[in-house]
Amino acid sequence: MTIWPLSIAAYRALGEAGLIPKNTELLYGLVYQKTPKSPVHSALVGRLLKLLQEFSLPGYLVRSEQPITCDDSEPEPDVAVIRGVERDFWHQHPHTAELVIEVCVTGHDYDRSKLRAFAGAAVREVWFVLVPEQQVEVYRRPGNGQYAEQKTYGAGRVVCQAVPGFELDIQALFEN
């Protein structure tokens, strides 16, 4: 089997030409098909977006499933909080984020595989919402392609260090 890695520019050009299927993302020079979203995944992403949009974030954008340009990757996190305003990103995607959140219903390994790209892009904080476990895995302090701090929360509140004042009640997040 031969694998042909792609640059970000080639990935974009092939995508615009319709030669790469929709619902993909580029990780480490390889194109991955994203999995279909379950109802609980969609509900939790919507709930997280609503919480962040209700929280006053002057000077920040809250985005969903939009690219972050890293060295050889363009992951599209479920939720991202980006410093800046819309016009800052008319000509290029953000190259980092303050907070990235991935909702993980199945296949936690795929989402965790993005950590190196996020750390390399200096994303300050990454949260994995682990649905089956009803936990939130938090990564902080990026450097050298990895995160120096990792903690898992199973109850109580997660306080975001990258977005001052934002915190998440884990039990309330999972209530249906």
C-alpha positions in Angstrom: 0.0 0.0 0.0 1.3 3.4 -0.9 0.3 6.5 1.1 0.7 9.9 -0.5 0.9 12.6 2.2 -0.7 16.0 1.3 0.3 19.5 2.2 -2.4 21.8 3.5 -2.4 23.7 0.2 -2.8 20.5 -1.8 -5.6 19.3 0.6 -7.5 22.6 0.1 -7.0 22.6 -3.7 -8.2 19.0 -4.1 -11.1 19.7 -1.9 -12.1 22.8 -3.9 -11.9 20.7 -7.0 -14.2 18.1 -5.6 -11.6 15.4 -5.5 -11.7 14.9 -1.8 -15.0 13.9 -0.2 -16.7 16.3 2.2 -16.6 15.5 5.9 -12.9 14.9 6.1 -10.0 16.5 7.9 -6.3 16.6 7.3 -4.1 15.2 10.1 -0.4 14.9 9.8 -0.5 15.1 6.0 -3.2 12.3 5.7 -6.9 12.7 4.9 -9.3 11.1 7.4 -13.0 10.6 6.8 -14.9 11.9 9.9 -17.4 9.6 11.4 -21.2 10.3 11.3 -22.5 12.2 14.3 -24.8 10.5 16.8 -27.8 12.3 18.3 -26.1 12.6 21.7 -22.9 14.0 20.0 -25.0 16.7 18.2 -26.9 17.5 21.4 -23.8 17.9 23.5 -22.0 20.0 20.9 -25.1 22.2 20.7 -25.3 22.5 24.5 -21.6 23.4 24.7 -22.0 26.0 22.0 -25.0 27.5 23.8 -23.1 27.7 27.1 -20.1 29.4 25.5 -22.3 31.8 23.4 -24.2 32.8 26.5 -20.9 33.5 28.3 -19.7 37.0 27.6 -16.5 36.6 25.5 -15.5 40.0 24.1 -12.6 39.6 21.7 -13.2 35.9 21.2 -15.1 33.8 18.6 -16.9 30.6 19.3 -16.7 28.3 16.3 -18.0 24.8 15.6 -16.4 22.3 13.2 -14.2 24.9 11.5 -10.5 24.4 10.6 -7.5 25.3 12.7 -4.4 25.4 10.6 -1.5 23.5 12.2 1.9 22.6 10.7 0.7 19.6 8.6 -2.9 19.4 9.8 -6.3 21.1 9.6 -8.4 19.5 12.3 -12.0 20.7 12.7 -12.8 20.5 16.4 -16.3 20.2 17.6 -16.0 23.5 19.4 -13.2 26.1 19.5 -12.8 29.4 21.2 -10.5 31.6 19.1 -9.1 35.0 20.1 -10.0 37.6 17.5 -13.0 38.8 15.4 -14.5 37.4 12.2 -12.6 39.8 9.9 -9.3 38.4 11.3 -10.1 35.1 9.5 -11.3 36.2 6.0 -8.0 35.2 4.4 -6.7 32.5 6.6 -7.9 30.0 9.2 -6.9 30.5 12.8 -3.5 29.0 13.6 -4.3 28.4 17.3 -7.2 28.5 19.8 -7.6 29.3 23.4 -9.9 26.3 24.0 -10.8 23.3 21.8 -13.5 20.8 22.8 -14.0 17.4 21.2 -17.1 15.4 22.1 -16.1 11.7 22.1 -18.9 9.2 21.9 -16.9 6.3 20.5 -13.3 6.2 19.2 -11.6 8.3 21.8 -8.2 7.3 20.2 -8.9 9.2 17.0 -9.7 12.4 18.9 -6.7 12.0 21.2 -4.5 11.6 18.1 -5.1 15.3 17.4 -3.3 16.3 20.6 0.1 16.6 18.9 -1.3 18.9 16.2 -3.1 21.0 18.9 0.0 21.2 21.1 2.1 22.1 18.1 -0.3 24.9 17.3 -0.1 26.1 20.9 -3.8 25.5 21.6 -3.8 26.5 25.3 -6.4 24.0 26.5 -8.1 20.9 25.0 -11.1 19.2 26.5 -12.4 15.8 25.5 -15.9 15.2 26.6 -16.0 11.5 27.1 -19.7 10.6 26.8 -19.8 6.9 27.9 -17.7 7.7 31.0 -19.5 11.1 31.6 -16.1 12.6 32.2 -14.1 15.5 30.8 -10.4 15.0 30.1 -8.4 18.3 30.1 -5.0 19.0 28.6 -3.1 22.1 29.4 0.4 23.7 29.0 1.4 22.8 25.4 5.0 22.6 24.4 7.2 20.4 22.2 4.2 18.8 20.5 2.6 17.6 23.7 0.8 18.7 26.8 2.5 18.9 30.1 -0.6 18.7 32.2 -3.5 16.2 31.9 -6.4 15.7 34.3 -9.7 13.9 34.1 -12.8 15.3 35.8 -15.8 13.0 36.7 -17.9 15.2 38.8 -18.1 18.8 39.9 -16.9 21.7 37.7 -14.2 22.1 35.2 -12.7 25.6 35.4 -11.2 26.7 32.1 -7.8 28.4 32.5 -7.6 29.6 28.9 -10.9 31.4 28.9 -11.1 33.4 32.1 -14.4 32.9 34.0 -15.7 30.0 31.9 -16.5 26.8 33.8 -18.5 23.7 33.1 -20.8 21.8 35.5 -20.2 18.2 34.3 -23.4 16.7 35.8 -25.5 19.5 34.1 -23.8 18.9 30.8 -24.9 15.2 30.7 -28.4 15.7 32.0 -31.1 14.9 29.4 
